[in-house]
Amino acid sequence: MDRREFLRSGTVVGFVLATTGLSFATPNNTETAVSSSQDLPFKKIRKTNAEWKKILTPEQYRITRKAGTEKPYSSALNDVKKSGTFTCVCCDLSLFSSKTKFESHTGWPSFYKSIKKVNVKEKVDRTFGMTRTEVLCNRCDAHLGHVFNDGPEPTGLRYCINGAAMKFKKAV
């Protein structure tokens, strides 16, 4: 992706990368480029805050639209052991398979891989005096959680995801 495409992506990270020529490394040490919506296999979903508030609970809104975090061990999704798919609570995009879920003992549902790399996007998060990699739904930009490089093989990644940002769909 060239600098003009970064600029068209409309993100702060894209703008910084496009204007400075820099890139950033994700926890798995690969460089991440901000993709334009033209490269996605689905249409982006945009809603106003008022529209999101009508369809989400206050907790879901706080977490997904305001980058909040739920209390550890508070999500019923921590205990899900059935076969199925975890989807975005805002737009229903498939995010993680139960096959990649593992017990991280962190208090949040954890996965070592997303269903499709294009379904989640990563963004540098420098809040709270630290640098982390935020994970967002790539269709609706919902904040999901963060990804770290201390997960199990085969990826070595730990997607630490707020349960309130997801729904579980049992396999049929």
Stockholm file with secondary structure:
# STOCKHOLM 1.0

chainA/1-172         MDRREFLRSGTVVGFVLATTGLSFATPNNTETAVSSSQDLPFKKIRKTNAEWKKILTPEQYRITRKAGTEKPYSSALNDVKKSGTFTCVCCDLSLFSSKTKFESHTGWPSFYKSIKKVNVKEKVDRTFGMTRTEVLCNRCDAHLGHVFNDGPEPTGLRYCINGAAMKFKKAV
#=GR chainA/1-172 SS CCHHHHHHHTCHHHHHHHHHCCCEECTTSCEECCCCGGGCSSCCCCCCHHHHHHHSCHHHHHHHHHCCCCCTTCCGGGGCCSSEEEEETTTCCEEEEGGGEECCSSSSCEESSCSSGGGEEEEEECGGGSCEEEEEETTTCCEEEEEESCCCTTTCCEEEECGGGEEEEECC
#=GC SS_cons         CCHHHHHHHTCHHHHHHHHHCCCEECTTSCEECCCCGGGCSSCCCCCCHHHHHHHSCHHHHHHHHHCCCCCTTCCGGGGCCSSEEEEETTTCCEEEEGGGEECCSSSSCEESSCSSGGGEEEEEECGGGSCEEEEEETTTCCEEEEEESCCCTTTCCEEEECGGGEEEEECC
//
